[in-house]
Amino acid sequence: MVPRSGLRAVWTVVLLGLGAALPAPVAVAAEADTTPPTAPANPRTSNLTCTRVTFSWSASFDDVGVAFYDVYHDGQLMTSVRGTTRSTGLTVVPGATWGLYVNARDAAGNVSQASPTVTVTVPHCQADTEPPTTPTGVTATASGTTVTVRWGPATDNVGVTGYEVLRDGTAVGSTSGATTTSFTDSGLAANTRYQYQVRSRDAQANRSAPSTPVAVTTGTACGTALCSVTRVATETDLPWGLATLPDGQVLYGRRDTFELVRLDPATGTKTVAGRIPNAAGTDGEGGVLGIAVAADFTTDPWLYVMHTSAADNRVVRVRYTGGVLTGTPEVLLTGIPRNKYHNGGRLRFGPDGKLYIATGDGQNSAWAQDRANLAGKVLRINRDGSVPSDNPFGTPVWSYGHRNPQGLAFDSQGRLWEQEFGNNVMDETNLIVRGGNYGWPRCEGTTGSCGEPGFVAPKHTYPVAEGSCSGIAVVRDALYIACLRGARLYRAEISGDGLTNVQQYLNGTYGRLRTVEPSADGGLWLTTSTRGDKDSVPNNSNESILKVELGR
């Protein structure tokens, strides 16, 4: 039997009776272990309290041996335990609903696919039926077609967790935390009177009575960055990638049905253009992800798609003629690690004509620092899938040290901006440089070992609770950032090599925002992701595709 660690043994054999021997021992390099463990099975919980839960699972199997199990909730690493351990206690948050799962990892760093997910709803430590006090001092001020609502903080016997803003009796937005006491309502009709009220809430969904209404009339024209939002279409599947074609039509992907859909912006009519073959889900974030078209699409109509397969994440291109997908997709790049979460997925053509690809770390943070692995990277390839001669490492890798980037956009100077999910502390907006190392897993935002030589610092960070941002877009050198958990749209002005005047819009108005893309008329397209990423069930959602008109 050949050992799988250390050097392969080669023995000297003495030929009895002949007095001869075979040649001296030869040291042969060990065979690399590239086989991941099997996925852990039978995950389960027990001993649930308002602060702790026991999470258990059945053993994985590996050709060498399982070294560690990594335990996650909803894509966030909670803890790692030895491979001999099958159960661990976890700290939980009262009132939270989490999806727990586990991956196995061997000594060579190969990571299994995830176990099934176990949903746990944590009880509160004590029953609370007392609502917070009603906010007071509510004011509403109009600037063009935007209204800013402000109020005084409420109080609660346990604690205020946020506020809900009502316009003409209907909730139109929310804020998180007891001290966030303002809200901007954008995209309103001109010369129109509105009434606003605010109510407070606590962790157990007790709500105060609405405040006394205050009235305000909007101005004659939009005077702010965001002028109007129109729901153009609805979706039962999750719209992930989106691209505007030269004729103004829009193509978007249905992540979990693997279809590409043509959308008429004028009428909202949707037509299925085709289905991506060999696509697969991951019971999480995988499926049909980013899509992109090159500048010469009219004369060379290739549609570029990143999708998950049963074995990996990959990039393909397929002809789009006569409004439908035609022919067999051409595979450009394979071998991008896949997992339940952390698949990345955004595609973007640069002004250099190259295709840039955002890849997640595949739930193996060590891969982000391994330049020989395609996970946790921004990749750059030619249109035919070959490696450009000026790539820094002679491979598709353009930058590395990324956790789960899902946003790519170029500014007017041809510089590449990237948006990246943090684990549980900070999200990042990065300015990508050739060969740059962005620090993950040793650095998350500005926390951790961020001072190590060679790490590129982010240009802006966001608390995960106010971020978990996915897509980004640049319009007139303003960066727009669509956030999932934060349920808001950030706008930041690009100034020099930094970001200034960071503002929030649509805070809680449309729920979780996944994708933001420039529209043909200088506005934005936005897609929602209300269901989240806890499964890959097709047609199991209630999503919107929104058109945003921009002002100054």
N, C-alpha and C positions, 0 to 999 in steps of 0.2 A: 504494500500500500504506500502511496506517495504522500508524505505529509503536506498539508496545505499552508503551513507557516514555516518560516525559516527557509533553509536551503533543501532542495530535493536530495535525499540520501542516495549515494551511489557506492556500492560496496565492492571491496576487493575480495575475490574468490580464489583460494588456493586450489589448484587442480591436484588432488591427491594422487600420488603415484607417479606424477610427471614432474613434480617440483617446480611447476611453472605458475605464474600468477597473471591475472588480467592486468591491464594498465592501472596506474594509481588512481585513487578517487578523484572525481572531477566535480567541482562545485557548479551546480546549475541553478540559475535564478528560479525562484518560486513562481509557480503559476499564479497569476492575479486572480483574486476572488471577485467575480462580477455578478454573482447570483444573489439576489436579495432574499431575505426570509419570506415565508408565507405571511399573509395578513393574519393578525390575531383574530381569534373567533370568540363568540359568546360573551361580548362585553355586557356588564351588568352593574347595577348600583345597589348599595345597602347602607343602613345606618345613617340615613339622611336626617340632618338637623338644619337649623337656620344658618349655620356657619361651616358645617363639615359634611362630607359624604365619602363613603368608601367606594372606590371604583375597582372592579376586578375583570379579568379576562382569561381566556384559555391560551395555552402556549402556542407560539409560532414555531415553525421548523426551518432550519437552515442547514446547508451542506457543511458548514463549519461550526456554527453555533451562534445563537442570539446573544449579543453583548448588552443591549439596552432596549428598554421600551420607552417611547416618548409619548406622553399623554397630553392631549390637546382639548380645548373647548373652542369650537367654531373657528378653527384656524390659528388660535393663539396657544403657544406652548405653555403648559402649566408646570410640568415637572418631567424629569427623566429618572428611571430606576434601572437597577441591574437586570440583566437578562434572566436571572433566576427568580425574579420577583413577578408575581401574578396579581398583585393587589396593592393599592396605595390609597392613603387618605388625602383628600383634596380640600382646600379652603374654598368656600363658595360665598356668594353674595346673597343676602336675604332678598327674596322676591324675584331673583333672576331666573330666566329659562335658558339653559345652556344645552348644547349638543356635545357630549363627551365621546371621544374615540381615542384609539391608541395605534401607533405604528411600531413595528419591530425594526431594530437596527443591528447589523453585525459588526465585527471588529474592523472590517475593511471599509465601513461607512455605507454599505448598501442598505437602503431603506425599503421596507415593505410597503405595499399599498395599505390604506387605512382599514381598520376594523369597521364593522357597521357602527352607526351612531346611536347612542343612547341619550334620549332627551330627559333632562332632569329639571323639574320646576322646584325651586328652593322655597320653603315656607318662610314666612316672616317670623321674627323672634317673638313678637307679641302682636295681638290683634289691635288694630287701630281703626276706629270708625269716626274719629273726629276730623272734620275737614280743616284746612288752613283758613286763615282770615282772608277776607276779600281785599284785593289790592286797592289802594287809594291813590289819589293824586294823579289820575290818568290824564294824559294830554295826547293830542294828535296834531301833527304839523305837516302840511303839504309842501312839497317842492316839485312843481310840475305834476307829473302823474305818479309820484311816489309819496307815500305817507309814512312818517316815523312816529311810532307810538311809544310813549314812556310812562312809567308808573313807579310808585313806591313799593318797597319790598313787603311781602306778607309774612306772617308768622304761623308756626304750627307747633303742636305739642311734641311732635317727634322731629319734623324737619320738612321744609318746603323743598321739593325736587324740581320744580319748574313751573312755567306759566303757559297758558293757552290764550291766543289772541283771537277774538271774534270780530268779524266784519259783517255788519247788518245781521247779526244773530247767528252766523255760521263760522265755525273755526277755520281760520285761514293760515295759521302758523303756530309755532311753539318755541319756547326757549328752555334750556336745561340749566339747573342749578338755581339756588335761592337768590343769587346776587345779579343775575343777568336780567335787567329790568328795562329792556328796550327791544323793539322789533321794527324792521323795515318792510313795508308792504309795497311791492313794486308792480309795474305793469297794469296800472289802473286806468280806467277811462278818464278822459279829460273833462273838465267842467262838470264834475259829478260829485254829489254829496254822499258821504259815507258815514256810518256810525260805528264806533269801535268800543269794545269792552274787553276786559282782561279778567281771567279767573286763575287761581293758583291751584296746584295739585301737590299731593305728597306721594310717598313710595307705595302706598297701598291704594292708589287711585281714588282717594277722597278728593273731591273738588269743592272749591269755595263757590259761593254764588257769584255770578258775573258782576263786575263793577258797574257803577253808574255810566250810562252811555255818554260818549263825547262825539260831537259831529265835526266834520271837516270837509271842505270842498277842494277838489284837485284843481290844478292850474290848466291853462289852455293847451299846453304841449309838454311832451316829455323833456325833462331837464336833467335826467340822471343816466347812469350807465345802462340800466335795464328798463326798457319801456313797456313791453307787453309780453305775455305768455299765452299761447294758444295750444290747446290739445288737438293735434291733428289726427291722431289715431290711437286706438287702444289695442292691447295684445293680451292673449292668454298664456303665451310663452314669454321667456325672458329675453328681451332684445339686448344684445351685447355689442357686437361691432356694428358700425354704421359708416357709410361713405356717401358723399354727394357726387353724382356723375356730372360730366360736362353739360348735359342737357337739362340739368336741374332736378332730375329724378333722384330719388334716394334709394340706396340698397341697405338693408340691415339683416343681421343674422338672428335666427331663433336658436338660442344656445342649446336647448334640450331636445328640440325636434330635428336639429341639424339642417334646417331649411334656410335659404336666402330669399328675402322678400323684397319686391319692388314697391315703393311707396310714391304715389303722386301727391306732391305737397299741396297742390291746389284743391284737391277733392278728398284726400285721405284714403283713396282707393288703394287696397293692398292686393298684390298678385304674387303668388309663389313663383320664383324664377327657377328653382331647382333645389336639390338636396345634395349635401356633401357626402359622398360615399365613405365608408370606413371610419366615420366619426363615432365617438363613444363618450358617454358621461363618466363621472367619477363619484356619483352620489354627493356632489359638492360643487366645486367651481369649474369643472371641466366641461367640454362640449365644443360647439362652434363659437369661437372667440373673435379675435380681431379680423377686420377686413380692410383692404386698401386697394386703391387704383393709382396707377402712375399718371404723370402729367399728359402723356400722349395716348391716353386711353381711347380717344376717338378713333385713332388710326391703328392702334394695337390693343384691342379690348381684352386684356387679361385682368381677371379679378383674383387678388391674392388673399388667401384665407389661412389663419392659424386655427388648428383644431386639435382636439384630443383624439387619440386612437386607443385601441385596447392595450397598446404597448408603450406609447409615448405621447408627447406633444409634437406637432409637426407643422410645417408651412407648405402649402400647395398653391398652385395657380390653375385657374380654369377659365376657358373662353366664355365670354358673355356676349351673345349676338342675338339680335331680334328680341331682346327683352328676356332671354332665358339663358341658363347655363347650357353649354354644348360641349360634347366630347368628354374624354376622361381626364380628370385632374392630373396635372403634372406635379410630382412630388419634388420639392426643392430642398427641404432640410428635414431630417429626421433625428431621433435620438435625444430630443429635449425631454428630460425627466418629467413625469406626470405624477400626480397624487390627488387625493381628495381635495386639498386646497393647495394654494401657492403654485398655480400654473401660469401666472402672468397672462400674456395673451395679446397685448396691443401691437398693432402694425402701423408703421408710418413711413412713407417715402420721403427722403430728404431732398433738398435742392441739388444734391450731387447725383440724384437718380438712383441711389442705393436704397435698399429696403432695410429698415431698422425694426428690430423685434425685441419686445420685452418678455423675459422669461422669469418665472418664479423659482425659488430654491427647491421646489419639489418636496418640501417638508424635511429637507436635510440641509441644515444651515451651513455645514462644512463645504458643501458643493459651491456655495457662493464665492468662496475664496480660491476654489480650484479652477485655474484657467483652462484645464483640459476638459472640464465639464461644461455643458451648455446651460446648466441651471443657475438661476440667480444672476442673470447677465442682461446687458443690452447687446444684441447681436447685430451684425451688419453684413449683408450679402448682396451680390449682384442679382439682377432680375432672374437669371437662369439658375440661381442657387449656388453659384461658384463664389469663392472667397476673393474679395477685392485685394489687389496687390499691396495697398497701403494700409490694410488692417494691422493693428499693432503687434499681434502675436502669431500671424500667419494662419489664423483660424477665424471662424465667424465672430469671435469675441471682440467687442468694441469697448465695453467697460464691464466691471465686475464688482462683487461685494454688495449685491442687491438682495433684498428679502423677497418681495412680491410686487414688482412694478407693474402697474396696469395703465399708466398714462404716458404718452409720448407726443410732443408737439415741437415744431420749429418756429422760431421767431423771425423777424424781418432781416436779421443779420445772419441767418442760417445756422443759428445755435440750437442745440437740442435740449429741451427741458423734459424732465421725467418726474412722474409721481409714483410714490412707493408707500405701501402699507407698512406700518410698524407692527411690533408684536403686541405690546400692551402699554407702551409709554408714548411714543411719538411717531407720527407719519412724517414723510420728508418730501419736499420739492427740491430736486437736484438739477443743476446745470451740468450736462454730461460732456466730459472731455475724453478724447482719444486715449485709451489705455488706463483710464481712471479707476481707482479702487475706492468704493464708497463705504467700506468698513464693516458691513454686516458679515458675521454675527457679533463681532467684537464691539460694534458701535451701533446703537439705534438712535437715530436723530442726533442729539448732542449728549446722550447718556452712554455710559460704558467707557471703553478704552478708546475714546475718539481722538486722543492726542497722539496716537501712534504715527510715526513718520509715513508719509505717502497717502494717508486717508484724505479724501476730498469731502469737505464739510457741506452739509445741505445749505441751500439758500433760504429756506423757510421751513419751520416745523409746526406741527399741529398736535394737540393732545388727541390720542386715539379716539376718545369719546366724542370729540368735536370734529373728527375727520373720518378715518377709514375711507380715504378718497380714492377713486378709480381713474376715470378719464380726465384728460385735460385738452384744452384747445387754446390757440392764440388767435386773437382778432385785433388788428390795429395795435399790436404790441401790448395788449392786455392779456394776461393769462387767466383762463377760467378753469375752475377745478370742481368736479362733481363728486360729492361725498355720499357715502352709503350710511354708515352709522351716524354720522353728523347730520344727515338729511338736509344738506344746504349746498349752495353754490358759492364758492369763493371767487372773488375777482381781485387780481393783484396787478399793479402796473410794473412792467419791466423797465428798470432804470439802471443803466450800466450793466453790471453783471449780477444785479440783485433784484429784489422785489420790494415795492413800496406800496403804501396806501391799500393794504389788504382789507377788503370789505366782504360782508356776508349778505347773500340774497336768498330768498325762497326758503328761509329757515323753517323746516317742518311743513311747508305749504304742500309739497307733492310727495313727501316721504323720502325714501332712499333714492339717491340719484346715482346712476351707473356711468353713463357715457355722455360726453359733451363733444360736439363736433361743429366746425364752421359750416354755415349754410351758404348757398350760392349767392344770396343777396346781402351778405355781410352780417348776418345774425348768427344764431346758434341753433343746433338741434340738441335736445336733451332726452335721455331715456331713463325710466325709473326701474327700480329693482326691489319692489316692495316685499316679495316673498323671502328674500335673502338667499343664502347659498347652502342651506342645510340639506338639500337633496337635488336630484337631477330629474325630477318627475316632469315629463312634458305637459304642456298646456295646463299648468296647475298654478296659475298666477293671474294677477290683475294689474297690468302695466300700462303705462302711457308713453307715447312719443310726442314730445312737446316742441313747439317752434317758438324761439325767443327773438324778439326784436330789440336790438341794442340802440342806445342813444349815443351820447358823446363819448 
